[in-house]
Amino acid sequence: MRICVPITGDDLVDGRWGRAHQVAVADIDDGEITGWWEHEVCWDALHDTGSEGAHHARVARFVREQHVGAVVAEHMGPGMMRMLRTMGITVYLGAHGDARQAVTAAADLGAARAGNGSVASRR
């Protein structure tokens, strides 16, 4: 499973999915992170440089290019959530604290049940 999470410079979950400066893409296998790549997406600076649709398309392009199957975030707007779900991407909200723990918690939750839910990492 490949999961994307917005991150801060100190490896915490950034509360701003659609305005994240940096995200991590993680590969998860049997509940363990087997790959971790950090990307400077600059969505914070780009968010207001066009229409909402253009920004959503930018995010959609990134998650599609990275083959993301799930997004872990603290929160996101209803339009962004609708777009990701329409793409078939599972969304886990309520994440905070250590980004790697949030990703593994989401993977555990996804393995336990199908569908969308809430995940809170342990710090």
C-alpha positions in Angstrom: 0.0 0.0 0.0 1.2 3.5 -0.8 0.2 6.3 1.6 0.8 10.1 1.3 1.0 12.4 4.4 1.7 16.1 4.7 4.8 16.6 6.9 6.6 19.4 8.7 10.4 19.8 8.8 10.5 17.8 12.0 8.6 14.7 10.7 5.3 15.6 12.2 1.9 15.5 10.4 1.4 18.9 8.9 -2.2 20.0 9.6 -2.5 21.6 6.1 -3.0 18.9 3.5 -4.1 21.2 0.6 -1.6 23.9 1.7 1.3 21.5 2.6 4.8 22.6 1.7 6.1 19.1 1.9 4.6 15.6 1.8 5.9 12.1 2.3 5.0 9.1 0.2 5.4 5.8 2.1 5.2 2.2 0.9 3.8 -0.1 3.6 4.1 -3.9 3.6 2.8 -6.0 6.5 2.4 -2.9 8.7 6.0 -1.8 8.1 7.3 1.2 6.2 9.5 -0.2 3.4 10.0 3.1 1.5 9.8 6.8 2.5 10.2 9.6 0.0 9.8 13.3 0.8 8.6 15.7 -1.8 8.6 19.5 -1.7 5.2 20.2 -3.3 4.9 23.9 -2.4 1.1 23.7 -2.3 1.2 26.4 0.4 2.6 28.9 -2.1 0.6 27.5 -5.1 -2.8 27.3 -3.4 -4.0 30.8 -4.3 -2.3 31.1 -7.7 -5.4 30.0 -9.6 -8.8 28.5 -9.2 -9.7 25.9 -6.7 -10.2 23.4 -9.5 -6.7 24.1 -10.8 -5.3 23.5 -7.3 -7.2 20.2 -6.9 -6.0 19.1 -10.4 -2.4 19.8 -9.2 -2.9 17.6 -6.1 -4.7 14.9 -8.2 -1.8 14.9 -10.7 0.7 14.4 -7.9 -1.1 11.5 -6.1 -1.7 9.8 -9.5 1.9 10.1 -10.5 3.0 8.7 -7.2 0.5 5.9 -7.3 -1.0 6.8 -3.9 -3.8 4.6 -2.6 -4.5 6.5 0.6 -4.0 9.9 2.2 -3.4 10.5 5.9 -4.2 14.0 7.1 -5.4 16.0 10.1 -8.3 17.5 8.0 -9.2 18.6 4.5 -12.0 20.5 2.9 -15.1 18.6 1.5 -14.1 19.4 -2.1 -10.7 17.9 -1.8 -12.0 14.9 0.0 -14.7 14.4 -2.7 -12.0 14.6 -5.4 -9.7 12.1 -3.7 -12.5 9.6 -3.0 -13.7 10.0 -6.6 -10.2 8.9 -7.6 -10.5 5.8 -5.5 -8.1 7.1 -2.8 -8.9 6.2 0.8 -8.8 9.2 3.1 -7.9 8.9 6.8 -8.5 12.1 8.9 -7.6 13.1 12.4 -3.9 12.3 12.1 -1.4 14.2 14.2 2.0 13.7 15.8 4.7 11.6 14.3 4.1 11.2 10.6 5.5 7.7 10.3 3.4 6.5 13.2 0.3 8.1 11.6 1.1 6.3 8.3 1.5 2.9 10.0 -1.7 3.5 12.1 -3.6 4.2 8.9 -2.2 1.0 7.2 -3.2 -1.0 10.3 -6.7 0.5 10.2 -7.0 -0.1 6.5 -6.0 -3.8 7.0 -8.5 -4.1 9.8 -11.5 -2.7 7.8 -12.3 -1.3 4.4 -13.5 2.2 3.9 -12.6 5.6 5.3 -12.0 6.3 9.0 -10.2 8.3 11.5 -6.6 7.8 12.6 -4.7 9.5 15.4 -1.0 8.7 15.7 0.6 8.0 19.1 3.4 10.4 20.0 
